[in-house]
């Protein structure tokens, strides 16, 4: 069920309460998020950069710039999650959907090791592990 507070906030746009950028402010339990700032499904279906839709790589510079901006926009929408000290996250720069989290390593720990440290309370504050590489890799 959708939270009534969210429905009241978004009034004539109740579908917003299904989307993370809008509903995350109403989640009160701690959560750990695994996500790519360049989600492959979103590259094909939302951004619709022609080189991702067609599968032709490398992308022209204009499309690469659009992808990088998409990642920056994702991080802007993600910022409120980082401000909540109860939450954690592993955000990769790899282009993937259903990413191979067991193989994703940052700061000498796998994604699952970061999650375990957050869950055990070993990482304090907002435990958002961000892959800040500016060049991205494509893993479909």
C-alpha positions in Angstrom: 0.0 0.0 0.0 1.1 3.6 -0.6 1.7 5.8 2.4 -1.2 8.2 2.9 1.3 11.0 3.7 2.8 10.5 0.2 -0.6 10.5 -1.4 -1.6 13.7 0.4 1.6 15.4 -0.7 1.3 14.5 -4.4 -2.5 14.9 -4.6 -3.3 14.6 -8.3 -0.1 12.6 -9.0 -0.4 9.5 -6.9 1.9 7.6 -9.3 4.8 9.6 -7.8 4.4 7.5 -4.7 5.7 4.5 -6.7 8.9 6.3 -7.8 12.0 6.5 -5.6 12.9 10.2 -6.1 9.5 11.2 -4.8 8.6 8.5 -2.2 12.0 8.1 -0.5 11.2 10.9 1.9 8.3 8.9 3.4 10.3 5.7 4.0 11.1 5.6 7.8 12.8 2.3 8.1 16.5 2.0 7.3 17.3 0.7 3.8 20.4 -0.1 1.7 20.1 0.6 -2.0 22.0 -1.1 -4.8 21.8 0.9 -8.0 23.7 2.1 -11.1 23.7 5.8 -11.8 23.7 4.7 -15.4 20.9 2.0 -15.3 20.9 0.2 -18.7 17.1 -0.1 -18.8 16.8 3.6 -18.2 19.4 4.3 -20.9 17.3 2.5 -23.4 13.8 3.4 -22.3 14.0 6.8 -20.6 17.1 8.6 -21.9 16.7 6.9 -25.3 20.2 7.8 -26.5 20.3 6.4 -30.0 23.6 4.5 -29.5 22.1 2.7 -26.5 18.8 1.9 -28.2 20.7 0.6 -31.3 23.5 -1.0 -29.3 26.2 0.8 -31.4 29.2 1.7 -29.3 31.1 3.8 -28.7 28.5 6.6 -28.5 29.1 10.0 -30.2 30.3 12.7 -27.8 26.9 14.4 -27.6 25.3 11.1 -26.4 28.1 10.4 -24.0 27.5 13.9 -22.5 23.8 13.1 -22.2 24.6 9.8 -20.4 27.0 11.6 -18.0 24.3 14.2 -17.3 21.8 11.4 -16.6 24.2 10.1 -13.9 24.6 13.6 -12.4 20.8 13.9 -12.3 20.5 10.5 -10.6 23.0 11.6 -7.9 21.0 14.9 -7.4 17.8 12.8 -6.9 19.8 10.4 -4.6 21.1 13.2 -2.4 18.2 13.1 0.1 19.0 9.4 0.8 22.6 10.2 1.6 21.5 12.8 4.2 19.6 10.2 6.2 22.2 8.5 8.5 20.1 5.4 8.8 20.4 4.6 5.1 23.1 3.0 3.0 23.8 2.4 -0.6 26.2 1.1 -3.2 26.0 3.1 -6.4 28.1 2.0 -9.4 29.1 3.9 -12.5 28.9 0.8 -14.6 26.0 0.7 -17.1 24.0 -2.3 -16.0 20.6 -3.4 -15.0 20.7 -6.3 -12.6 24.3 -5.5 -12.0 26.7 -8.2 -10.9 27.0 -6.9 -7.4 29.2 -9.8 -6.2 31.8 -8.7 -8.7 31.5 -4.9 -8.0 34.4 -3.8 -5.8 35.1 -0.3 -4.4 37.5 0.6 -1.7 38.8 -3.0 -1.6 35.3 -4.4 -0.6 32.6 -6.0 -2.7 29.2 -4.6 -2.7 28.0 -7.3 -0.4 30.8 -6.5 2.1 29.8 -2.9 2.1 26.2 -4.0 2.7 27.3 -6.3 5.6 29.4 -3.5 7.2 26.4 -1.2 7.0 24.0 -3.8 8.4 26.4 -4.6 11.3 26.7 -1.0 12.1 30.4 -0.8 11.2 29.8 2.0 8.8 28.4 5.0 10.6 26.5 7.9 9.1 25.0 7.7 5.7 26.9 4.7 4.3 26.6 5.6 0.6 29.5 4.1 -1.3 29.7 6.0 -4.6 31.7 4.9 -7.6 32.7 8.4 -8.8 34.6 7.3 -11.9 33.7 9.8 -14.6 34.2 7.3 -17.4 31.7 4.6 -17.4 31.7 1.0 -18.5 28.9 -0.8 -20.3 27.8 -4.1 -18.8 24.4 -5.1 -20.3 
